[in-house]
Amino acid sequence: MLSREEVLDIFRHTGVLWEGHFVLTSGLHSGRYLQCARVQQFPEENTLLCRELAARFKDRGITTVIGPAIGAIIMAYEMARQLGARCLFTERENGVMTLRRSFTLEPGEKVLVVEDVITTGGSVREVIEVVKQHGAVPVGVGVLVDRSGGRADVGAPVEPLITFDIETYQPGDCPLCRQGVPVVKPGSRQLKP
């Protein structure tokens, strides 16, 4: 079992935690950003983290692991491999989260939703809705990092590998904006103007 310090060591070694001024996918601003894609470029480290997280779900009869593109694709694949399940991912089509590429879910199928980082839980809620629309059962959510401090409500039980309580700001209330710190939008989803 990995300790919190061992997980943090992996994050430090792979450059996951960034300091600066960031616009998150949610539109909120923050002085810290967790770029979990950095750890996913290293198969050994990614496998260690996913193995640890998958062990928490191993006795739940999961047949499918699903995560939102693009950030959770590699994670979903490794979690599915660890659980002996199949792997799917959702994508946005015309701004709506959906299953594409002839992916399907069966009614009653037990599904684990995964995500690399949860801040507000918006993307996870959308994936859970896709699962339910197909009649499948979201048995839980596995997440590498819960940066909400456990406050994000996604509509299913969340099992984070590690939890941070990183402050976020509405754009109009952001002290980093007032200080003139340049802002960066590092996520994979673009905000609407």
C-alpha positions in Angstrom: 0.0 0.0 0.0 1.4 3.4 -1.0 1.6 6.0 1.7 0.6 9.6 1.1 4.3 10.6 1.1 5.1 7.9 -1.5 2.3 9.2 -3.8 3.7 12.8 -3.3 7.2 11.6 -4.1 5.9 10.1 -7.4 4.1 13.4 -8.2 7.3 15.4 -7.4 9.5 13.1 -9.4 7.2 13.3 -12.5 6.4 17.0 -12.2 2.7 16.8 -11.5 2.3 19.8 -9.1 2.7 23.2 -10.7 2.9 26.6 -9.0 1.7 29.9 -10.7 -1.7 31.3 -11.9 -4.0 28.9 -13.7 -7.5 28.8 -15.2 -8.9 25.4 -14.4 -11.4 23.5 -16.6 -14.1 24.6 -14.3 -13.3 28.3 -15.1 -12.0 28.9 -11.5 -8.5 30.3 -10.9 -5.9 28.7 -8.7 -2.2 29.2 -7.7 -1.6 25.5 -8.0 -2.3 23.1 -10.8 -2.0 19.3 -10.9 -1.0 18.0 -14.3 -1.5 14.3 -13.9 -0.7 13.7 -17.5 2.9 14.2 -16.4 2.7 11.0 -14.3 0.9 9.1 -17.1 3.9 9.5 -19.4 5.8 7.1 -17.1 4.3 3.6 -17.3 5.9 2.2 -14.1 4.8 5.1 -12.0 1.3 5.2 -13.6 0.9 1.5 -13.0 1.9 1.9 -9.3 -0.7 4.6 -8.7 -3.5 2.8 -10.7 -2.7 -0.6 -9.0 -3.1 1.1 -5.6 -6.4 2.7 -6.6 -7.8 -0.3 -8.4 -7.2 -2.5 -5.3 -9.9 -0.4 -3.6 -12.5 -1.5 -6.1 -11.4 -5.1 -6.8 -14.3 -6.9 -5.1 -17.2 -4.8 -6.6 -17.8 -6.8 -9.8 -16.7 -4.1 -12.1 -16.9 -5.1 -15.8 -16.1 -1.7 -17.4 -13.9 1.3 -16.5 -14.8 4.6 -18.2 -13.2 8.0 -18.0 -13.6 11.3 -19.9 -11.2 12.1 -22.8 -8.6 13.1 -22.8 -7.1 13.3 -19.3 -8.5 9.9 -18.1 -7.9 7.7 -21.2 -4.5 6.3 -20.1 -5.7 6.0 -16.5 -8.9 4.2 -17.5 -6.9 1.7 -19.6 -4.5 0.9 -16.7 -7.4 0.7 -14.2 -9.3 -1.7 -16.5 -6.1 -3.8 -16.9 -5.7 -4.0 -13.2 -9.3 -5.0 -12.7 -9.6 -7.4 -15.6 -12.3 -5.2 -17.1 -12.7 -3.5 -20.4 -12.0 0.2 -21.0 -14.1 2.9 -22.5 -13.9 6.7 -22.7 -16.4 9.4 -23.2 -15.9 12.4 -25.5 -17.7 15.7 -26.0 -19.7 16.0 -29.1 -21.2 19.5 -29.7 -20.4 20.2 -26.1 -22.2 17.2 -24.7 -20.4 14.2 -23.0 -21.2 11.1 -24.9 -20.0 7.6 -25.9 -18.7 7.5 -29.5 -16.7 5.1 -31.6 -19.5 2.4 -31.3 -18.8 2.1 -27.6 -21.8 0.7 -25.7 -22.8 -0.1 -22.2 -25.4 -2.8 -21.2 -28.2 -2.3 -18.8 -27.1 -3.4 -15.3 -23.4 -3.4 -16.2 -21.2 -2.4 -13.2 -19.1 0.5 -14.2 -16.2 2.3 -12.5 -15.8 5.9 -13.5 -12.3 7.3 -13.3 -10.7 10.7 -13.5 -7.2 12.1 -13.0 -8.2 15.2 -11.0 -11.5 16.3 -9.5 -11.9 20.0 -8.7 -15.7 20.6 -9.0 -16.5 17.2 -10.3 -18.3 18.5 -13.4 -16.8 16.1 -15.9 -17.3 13.1 -13.6 -21.0 14.0 -13.1 -21.3 14.1 -16.9 -19.7 10.7 -17.3 -22.0 9.3 -14.6 -25.0 10.6 -16.5 -23.8 8.9 -19.7 -23.5 5.6 -17.7 -27.0 5.9 -16.3 -28.5 6.9 -19.7 -27.3 3.5 -20.9 -28.9 1.7 -18.0 -25.5 0.7 -16.5 -24.7 1.1 -12.8 -21.9 3.5 -11.7 -20.5 1.7 -8.7 -18.1 4.4 -7.8 -15.5 6.9 -8.9 -11.7 6.3 -8.7 -9.7 9.5 -8.9 -5.9 10.0 -8.6 -6.3 13.5 -7.0 -9.3 15.1 -5.3 -8.3 18.7 -5.1 -11.6 19.8 -3.7 -10.7 18.6 -0.2 -13.5 16.0 -0.4 -16.2 18.7 -1.1 -17.0 17.8 -4.7 -20.3 16.0 -5.0 -20.4 13.8 -8.1 -23.4 11.7 -7.3 -21.5 8.5 -6.6 -19.0 7.4 -3.9 -15.5 8.8 -4.6 -12.3 7.0 -3.7 -9.3 9.3 -4.2 -5.7 8.2 -4.2 -4.8 11.5 -2.6 -6.7 14.5 -1.5 -5.6 18.1 -1.5 -7.4 21.2 -0.4 -6.2 23.7 -2.9 -7.8 27.1 -2.9 -9.7 28.2 -6.0 -11.1 31.6 -6.9 -13.9 33.0 -9.0 -12.2 35.1 -11.8 -13.5 38.3 -10.4 -12.2 37.5 -6.9 -8.8 36.2 -7.8 -5.9 37.8 -5.8 -3.5 36.5 -8.5 -5.3 38.5 -11.1 -5.2 41.6 -8.9 -1.5 41.1 -8.5 -1.1 41.0 -12.3 0.4 37.4 -12.2 0.1 36.1 -15.8 -2.6 33.4 -16.2 -2.2 30.1 -18.0 -4.9 27.7 -19.2 -3.1 24.3 -19.2 -6.1 21.9 -19.3 -7.4 20.0 -22.4 -10.8 21.6 -22.6 -11.1 25.1 -23.9 -13.5 27.5 -22.2 -16.1 29.4 -24.1 -15.4 33.1 -24.4 
